[in-house]
């Protein structure tokens, strides 16, 4: 039987985590004697340094990319244009049967457009979540991928319902959340933090917060008024924004470099709760049994609100502090994100297998 030739496009840290879980499922699938999957990984270079990229390949067992396009440090439009041109050349050279993209990054947008223009079928992992606010560039990226994808792999029934409401033309499949696959695979290897359990884990990186001084200052003030030590792994964009806006770091906040995945899982295990504007971290916190406060104007995961796993407090210092007692509680046990076998379902569907 002819193998399925697949090009996986990654660029940002969260995509590496998702892709590693799915690549591991592909490897397991290939040991089962079904139609084999030959995966070629293309790294756009969107996250390019070792802390944001290289260490994830080593820790997660993700195969080294066949190509690293080295595209970074550009404006969003410049990066999209450069990635689009480079990926079009790559797809023409490799002639994949399927192009696989993840989430809502610039890398995914560029890969989607390149696939569409070359008339190559594209599969979108983590299809369907919506924030309902196009001010977030991630919202636009995800919508484009969802409306272009031939296969739309949804993390939840709610995500699939969003796609049906939008009348997308691709095949909608609820497979579960591949980030749940990743947490289950790696949580027993979580690294110790060296901190006394009970601290707050905080991250901020979205342009909505980093590009507006008043929002970033309010978040930092809320962290400063929290009656707990705060571990703050700092995205390069956020470091630059704090310096550019002249925002002081509160005394109880310890700024560190971005955490590798196993250290992140250790921080989630030991923290009291999470404060973040990340799309993925509230889910990872939930999978590790912790609540989060979302310091964005909305969340793409209303499922987490329904199970009392996150609360949207926006960039409001008072709301961050007032919600701290709630955040120390436990989310509901039920999960809307599957059983941790999303990668296996993706392999089965893409290969057309019946098992």
C-alpha positions in Angstrom: 0.0 0.0 0.0 1.3 3.4 -0.9 2.3 5.5 2.1 0.6 8.7 3.0 3.1 11.5 2.4 2.4 14.3 4.8 4.1 17.7 5.3 3.7 19.1 8.9 4.2 22.8 9.3 5.2 24.2 12.7 6.7 27.5 13.8 5.7 28.4 17.3 6.2 26.7 20.7 2.6 25.5 21.1 2.6 23.9 17.7 5.7 21.9 18.6 3.9 20.4 21.6 0.9 19.5 19.6 2.9 18.2 16.6 5.0 16.0 19.0 1.9 14.3 20.3 0.6 13.6 16.8 3.9 12.5 15.4 4.2 10.0 18.3 0.8 8.7 17.3 1.9 8.4 13.7 4.9 6.4 14.8 2.6 4.1 16.8 0.3 3.8 13.8 3.2 2.8 11.5 4.1 -0.1 13.9 0.6 -1.5 13.4 0.9 -2.5 9.8 -1.7 -0.2 8.4 -1.1 2.3 5.6 2.2 4.0 6.7 2.5 7.7 7.2 5.7 9.4 6.0 5.9 12.7 7.8 8.1 15.6 6.7 8.4 18.4 9.3 8.9 22.0 8.1 9.8 24.6 10.7 9.2 28.1 9.6 11.5 29.5 12.3 8.7 31.7 13.8 10.1 30.8 17.3 13.7 30.4 16.6 15.9 30.3 19.7 16.6 27.3 21.8 14.4 28.2 24.7 11.3 28.7 22.5 12.0 26.0 20.0 15.0 23.7 20.1 14.6 22.3 23.5 11.0 21.1 22.6 12.3 18.9 19.8 14.7 17.2 22.2 12.3 16.8 25.2 9.3 15.8 23.3 10.9 13.4 20.8 9.7 15.4 17.8 11.7 14.4 14.8 14.1 17.1 13.6 12.6 19.2 10.8 13.6 18.4 7.3 13.9 22.2 6.7 14.1 25.2 8.9 13.1 28.3 6.9 14.6 30.7 9.5 11.8 33.3 9.0 11.5 35.5 12.1 11.9 39.0 13.3 9.5 40.4 10.7 6.2 42.2 10.9 3.2 39.9 10.7 2.6 40.8 7.1 6.3 40.5 6.2 6.5 37.1 7.9 3.3 35.9 6.2 4.7 36.9 2.8 8.1 35.3 3.4 6.6 32.1 4.7 4.1 31.9 1.9 6.8 32.2 -0.8 9.1 29.7 1.0 6.3 27.1 1.7 5.0 27.3 -1.8 8.5 26.2 -3.0 8.7 23.5 -0.4 5.3 22.0 -1.1 6.1 22.0 -4.8 9.3 20.1 -4.2 7.9 17.6 -1.7 4.5 17.1 -3.4 2.8 15.9 -0.2 -0.6 14.1 -0.2 -1.7 16.2 2.8 -0.4 19.4 4.5 -1.0 19.4 8.2 -1.2 22.7 10.2 -1.9 23.4 13.8 -3.8 26.1 15.6 -3.8 29.8 14.8 -0.3 31.2 14.2 1.2 33.1 11.3 2.9 29.9 10.2 -0.5 28.2 9.9 -1.9 31.1 8.0 0.9 31.0 5.5 0.8 27.3 5.1 -3.0 27.4 4.5 -2.7 30.0 1.8 0.2 28.1 0.1 -1.7 24.8 0.2 -4.9 26.5 -1.2 -3.0 28.2 -4.1 -1.2 24.9 -5.0 -4.5 23.0 -4.6 -3.0 20.6 -2.1 -5.4 19.2 0.6 -4.8 20.6 4.0 -5.8 19.3 7.4 -6.2 21.6 10.4 -5.6 20.4 13.9 -7.4 22.3 16.6 -10.1 23.6 14.3 -13.3 25.4 15.4 -12.5 27.4 18.6 -13.7 31.0 18.3 -13.1 34.1 20.5 -15.7 36.2 18.7 -13.3 39.1 18.4 -11.4 39.7 15.2 -9.1 42.2 17.0 -7.1 39.1 17.9 -4.9 38.1 14.9 -5.2 34.5 15.9 -8.9 34.6 15.3 -8.5 35.5 11.6 -5.7 32.9 11.1 -7.9 30.1 12.5 -11.0 31.1 10.5 -9.0 31.1 7.3 -7.5 27.7 8.1 -11.0 26.3 9.0 -12.6 27.5 5.8 -9.8 26.1 3.6 -9.2 22.8 5.3 -10.2 19.5 3.8 -10.1 17.8 7.2 -11.0 19.8 10.3 -9.9 18.1 13.5 -11.9 19.6 16.4 -10.9 19.4 20.1 -14.5 19.4 21.3 -18.1 19.2 20.2 -18.5 23.0 20.8 -15.7 23.7 18.3 -17.4 21.4 15.7 -20.7 23.2 16.3 -19.0 26.5 15.5 -17.8 25.1 12.2 -21.3 23.7 11.3 -22.7 27.2 12.0 -20.2 28.7 9.6 -21.0 26.2 6.9 -17.4 25.2 6.3 -16.9 22.7 3.4 -14.2 20.5 5.0 -14.8 17.2 6.8 -15.5 17.9 10.5 -14.1 15.4 12.9 -14.2 15.6 16.7 -11.0 13.9 17.7 -10.3 15.5 21.1 -7.5 17.8 22.1 -4.0 16.9 21.1 -2.7 18.9 24.0 -4.4 16.4 26.3 -2.4 13.7 24.5 0.8 15.6 25.2 0.1 16.2 28.9 -0.8 12.6 29.5 2.3 11.5 27.7 4.7 13.7 29.6 3.2 14.7 33.0 5.1 11.9 34.8 8.4 13.4 33.6 7.6 16.9 34.9 10.7 18.7 36.2 10.7 20.2 39.8 10.5 23.9 40.0 12.5 24.4 43.1 9.7 26.6 44.4 7.5 25.9 47.5 4.1 24.8 46.1 1.4 27.4 46.2 2.8 30.1 44.0 1.0 31.7 41.0 2.2 30.8 37.5 1.7 33.8 35.1 2.4 34.3 31.4 1.5 37.3 29.1 2.3 37.4 25.4 -0.7 38.4 23.3 -0.4 41.7 21.3 -3.7 42.8 22.9 -1.7 43.1 26.2 1.9 43.7 25.2 1.1 46.5 22.7 -1.1 48.5 25.1 0.8 49.9 28.1 -2.3 50.4 30.2 -3.3 46.7 29.9 0.1 45.4 30.6 0.5 47.7 33.6 -2.8 46.6 35.0 -1.9 42.9 34.7 1.4 43.5 36.5 -0.4 45.5 39.2 -2.8 42.7 39.7 0.0 40.2 40.0 1.8 42.5 42.5 -1.3 42.7 44.7 -1.7 38.9 44.8 -0.7 37.6 48.2 1.5 34.9 46.8 4.9 34.7 45.0 4.5 34.8 41.3 6.6 32.8 38.8 6.6 34.7 35.5 8.1 32.9 32.5 8.6 35.9 30.1 8.1 35.8 26.4 10.7 37.9 24.5 7.9 40.2 23.2 6.8 40.8 26.8 10.3 41.6 28.1 10.6 44.1 25.4 7.2 45.6 26.1 7.8 45.9 29.8 11.0 47.8 29.1 9.5 50.0 26.3 6.5 51.0 28.5 8.7 51.5 31.6 6.6 49.1 33.7 8.1 48.1 37.0 8.2 44.4 38.0 6.5 44.0 41.4 8.6 42.6 44.2 6.7 39.3 44.5 7.1 38.6 40.8 10.1 36.6 39.6 10.7 37.0 35.9 12.4 34.0 34.3 13.1 32.8 30.7 10.4 30.8 28.9 10.1 27.3 30.4 10.7 24.1 28.5 7.7 21.8 28.4 8.7 19.4 31.3 9.5 22.4 33.5 6.1 24.0 32.6 4.3 20.8 33.6 6.3 20.9 36.9 5.2 24.5 37.4 1.6 23.6 36.7 1.7 20.7 39.1 3.1 22.8 42.0 1.3 26.1 41.4 -1.9 27.2 43.2 -3.4 28.6 39.9 -2.5 30.3 36.6 -2.9 33.8 35.3 -2.4 34.0 31.6 -3.6 35.4 28.2 -2.4 32.2 26.5 -4.9 30.2 24.5 -3.3 26.8 25.4 -2.1 27.2 28.9 -5.6 27.3 30.6 -6.3 23.9 29.0 -2.9 22.5 30.1 -3.7 23.9 33.6 -7.0 22.1 33.6 -5.4 18.9 32.4 -3.1 19.2 35.4 -6.0 19.9 37.8 -5.6 23.6 38.2 -7.8 26.7 37.5 -6.7 29.8 35.6 -7.6 33.4 35.3 -7.7 34.6 31.7 -6.3 38.1 31.3 -7.7 38.6 27.9 -10.9 40.2 26.8 -12.3 36.8 25.9 -11.3 33.1 25.7 -11.5 30.7 22.7 -12.5 28.0 25.2 -15.9 28.6 26.7 -15.8 24.9 27.5 -13.4 25.8 30.3 -15.7 28.4 31.7 -18.6 25.8 31.8 -16.5 23.4 33.8 -15.2 26.1 36.2 -11.6 25.8 35.0 -11.1 29.4 33.9 -12.6 32.8 34.5 -12.1 35.7 32.2 -11.0 38.7 34.2 -9.5 40.8 31.4 -6.6 43.2 32.1 -8.2 44.3 35.4 -6.0 44.4 38.5 -8.9 44.4 40.9 -10.6 41.4 39.2 -7.3 39.5 39.2 -7.0 39.9 43.0 -10.7 39.4 43.7 -10.8 36.1 41.8 -7.7 34.6 43.5 -9.7 32.7 46.1 -11.9 31.2 43.3 -8.8 30.3 41.4 -7.4 28.2 44.2 -10.4 25.8 43.9 -10.7 22.7 41.7 -12.2 22.6 38.2 -14.9 20.2 37.6 -13.7 16.7 36.8 -15.5 16.2 33.5 -13.6 17.1 30.4 -15.0 18.1 27.0 -11.7 17.5 25.3 -11.6 13.7 24.7 -9.6 10.9 26.2 -6.0 11.6 25.2 -6.1 9.6 21.9 -6.7 12.5 19.5 -3.4 11.7 17.6 -4.5 8.1 16.9 -7.8 9.2 15.5 -6.1 11.7 13.2 -3.9 9.0 11.9 -6.8 6.7 11.3 -8.9 9.3 9.5 -6.1 10.6 7.3 -5.1 7.1 6.1 -8.7 6.2 5.4 -8.5 3.2 7.7 -11.5 1.6 9.3 -9.9 0.7 12.6 
